Amino acid sequence: MNFNQQSFIKKSSRKGLRFFDNQPVAEDILSEVIAGLSQPQKVLPAKYFYDEQGSRLFEAITQLPEYYPTRIEIDLLRQHKESIAKLVKDDVWLLEYGSGASLKIRLLLQAIRPNCYVPMDISKDFLLASAESLMEDYPWLDVYAACVDYSQPVRLPADMITSAQKLGFFPGSSIGNFAPHEAQIFLQGVRNTLGKDGAMLIGVDLQKDKHILEAAYNDCQNVTAAFNFNILHHINRILGTQFNVNYFEHKAIYSENKSRIEMHLVSTMDQIVNISDSSINGGESKNIIFKAGETIHTENSYKYSKQSFIDLVEGAGFEVRECWSDDKEYFAMFYLHCC
Ligand code: AVI
């Protein structure tokens, strides 16, 4: 996904807020959904969790007692923000991959005082609302919001290619939502975007007892289940498809072999769902057949040991300058430098 001047749609009347819209278009989504649901193990890309409702549900997940990563990461940021600020240059731009509600960044803004903050997210309304609210609270800050699928290579617009240092921020262990080989390709792309002298602050969920992991993805209030179902609601909303979430169940299990949580939607009955885009005449269309018990694999969340993560980032062209973690070693925050 590229930023380009064509995609510029709005320069806010408020000084300091720019917005680029590169939201994926419906035809791409239709092909991607049909391709995923046509595989022997049906799959939907996890990025489709995140419409406005999905982003809200994810924020609710981060408040759950069972979901420890957010709390630990926030503690790490609070404890180490001054050390982080000392590692970066005075003239720095802060680029957040998958910024969501832009909450964690607030912990860093005051300490780092970047010249510009670039939140990147696929959920447009959520991104804009978060950017506006940030502008209210930090009137000195330039914000350059970009609606992009950040899992694709991001090319910076010409006016962003300044001599300032670029610090990438990728919290929440969202890196775990890529398979390790994809994570390495993604990080190589980030490394190219950040350029010489670039740095990266990245949060990683560490391997631990299976019961703690499974509880984090099967919470008692069923918020994670609602988040999982929302992928079908979202696809219904964009394509006009007729998935009935009452005919699916949420399932999340930890595979020790693969070091990953797998989330699935299990079809509770034999059913057929037509996939086409009701707004496009004569477009692609396919009936997807589900057997009872068959699943749609909606998300992987890989968990790393510290060493396996160091190996991964070094393979992507970064060197590890710092690593902070909590006492139980549940979660780690790495400060990387482009080599
Ligand atoms: C965004 N990502 C890091 C979350 C995770 O833990 O993999 C998404 C999530 N899925 C279910 N709960 C949270």
Boltz pocket constraint, residues with backbone or C-beta under 6 A from the ligand:
constraints:
  - pocket:
      binder: B
      contacts: [[A, 61], [A, 171], [A, 172], [A, 173], [A, 174], [A, 175], [A, 176], [A, 177], [A, 216], [A, 217], [A, 224], [A, 227], [A, 299], [A, 300], [A, 301]]
      max_distance: 6.0
